[in-house]
Amino acid sequence: MAMSPELRQAFRAAVSDVIAQEPDLVLVAGDLFHSVRPPNPAILDAFNQFTRLRQALPRTPVVLI
């Protein structure tokens, strides 16, 4: 099952909001995907968004639990 465009846009908007707030720490405490084996495009999109986050906030720790 492919990631819906709405879900992809919501995640991008959330990352943009985090970047705008310039937090001291980013904590992702929840599932990133809806399934154990997400489709490759979903993984790639998540990777690209986290890369964008790291580039925008290079000194901010990002923790995924």
N, C-alpha and C positions, 0 to 999 in steps of 0.2 A: 504494500500500500504506500503510495507516494504522499509526501507531506503536502497539505493543502496550501495554496498561496496565502490564504488568510493567516494560517499559523506561522508560516515563514515570515510574513510581514510583521506579525505581532512580536516575534522573537527579535527581529531587527530593530523594531521600535523600542523594545525593552532595553536592548544593548545601547541604543542611542541615548535613552534616558539615563542609564547608568553612567555613560561617558559624560553627559552634561552635568551630572551631579558631582563628579570628581570625588568619589568616596575614598576613604582610607583603606578599605578592604571590600572585596566583592566575594560574597559567599553564596554559592549555588547549592541549596539544600533540598534537592528534589530530583525527580527523574528528568533527564534531558529528552528522552524519547518515549513513545507510547508502547514500544515493543522491545523485546530482548534483542531482536535482530533488525534494526532499522535499515531502511534502504540506503544505499550508498549516497544518493543525492542529499538525503537528510543529514547524514554524517558530515558530508562536505560543507553543507551550508552552516551547520553548527561550528565546524572548525573555522570557517571563514569569519564568522561573527566573533568567535573568541579571539582570533588573530587580530581583528579590528579593535577589539577591546584592549588587548595587550599593547597594540601600537599606540593607541590613544592615551592609555594610562600605564606607561612602562614601569612606574615605581609602585603601582598598586598591586598587592598580592591578590590573586584570584584562587579561591579554594572551592573545589567541587567535592561534595560528600555523596 
